[in-house]
Amino acid sequence: MKFIRIFMLSIIAILSLTVIYIFIFEGDIVDSEEEVTIRFAHGQPETNERHLAVIHFKELVEDQSDMNVRIYPNEQLGSEAEMIESVTLNDLQMVAASAFSQYNPNISIFELPYLFDSYEEAWKVLDGEVGQEVAEPLLEDNLRIIAYFENGMRHVTANKKIEEPEDFNGLSIRTPEFPISLATFQALGANPTPMAFGELYMALQQGTVDAQENPMANTYTSRFQEVQEYLNKTSHQYMPLPVAISDDFWNSLSSEQQDIVETSAQEAAQYHRNLIVESEEQIEEELIKEGMEIVEMDTEPFREQIESVHQDYRDIYGDELLDKILEELDSE
């Protein structure tokens, strides 16, 4: 019995040493080969151009490195505000969203109504000095903007035609919870009602709100044509889609990895922009086929109606930043 007991203790000791060896040495191997995973979230369905652009980013990154990109579309990880907050906390690595004004209101300056007359004008400003200037303060909240995806020109859908500013009087319209969006529709005489994008279809279907405003691609892929009769081409607002990465996560990457992530995001941004522009004509045709009427209009009366919004926000942003944008636009 004594021999058996000594033998069993010896076996246990050998096994313990083996486990310690594996833990120390094999653990080092696992750590040295640990792959970087980038969790990238956004708020649109998988049929939307935004998701296609994020897939393009994933392909670019994974083709050039050992990093993995996991995509979470359709508000799977919460609303835009919640996803951005997750990035600030370093619980999520990347997000493509619009709700950054809660961290720095200056980034919303691009959303002033009727600021840009074309996509090209907007891209020039976003990719230039002003785009960098408004992004820099977000670093204080662990948000590093590395590209501007496309959100598109926004138009109003409703069950009535919008042909002149008076048509907005009393209209209950869902908007994002952005101060400029609220101020714009208040200036037009509407009743703006903020709510999460994921709740919007049901709200339109049930008549909780009468109208909504979004880029054409978002309207189409979210099937709002099923519950709205008219797409009114107000072109009232351009809204970029900043892509943010956790700055803590960014600083954990090697310089080579940082370069791959940033250049891939910027290439995916232009890919997204091109997709939006190229698809809008086709989307219009599809909306018409599905029974929606497209309403063209003279936007000049609407521009005059919202001049007060520009003046109010000059007081917020200061003259310098807005004048810098206008100078860039005039330099063409």
WOFENBEL-V588836 format. One record per run of one state. SS is the DSSP state (~ for helix, > for strand, _ for the rest). FROM is the first residue (numbers start at 0). TO is the last residue. If there is no record, write none. Layout:
<<SS,FROM,TO> <SS,FROM,TO>>
This chain:
<<_,0,0> <~,1,31> <_,32,35> <>,36,41> <_,42,47> <~,48,63> <_,64,66> <>,67,71> <_,72,78> <~,79,87> <_,88,92> <>,93,95> <_,96,103> <~,104,110> <_,111,117> <~,118,125> <_,126,127> <~,128,140> <_,141,141> <>,142,157> <_,158,163> <~,164,167> <_,168,170> <>,171,174> <_,175,177> <~,178,186> <_,187,189> <>,190,193> <_,194,195> <~,196,205> <_,206,209> <>,210,214> <~,215,220> <_,221,222> <~,223,225> <_,226,228> <>,229,245> <~,246,251> <_,252,253> <~,254,288> <_,289,291> <>,292,294> <_,295,298> <~,299,304> <_,305,305> <~,306,316> <_,317,317> <~,318,329> <_,330,331>>
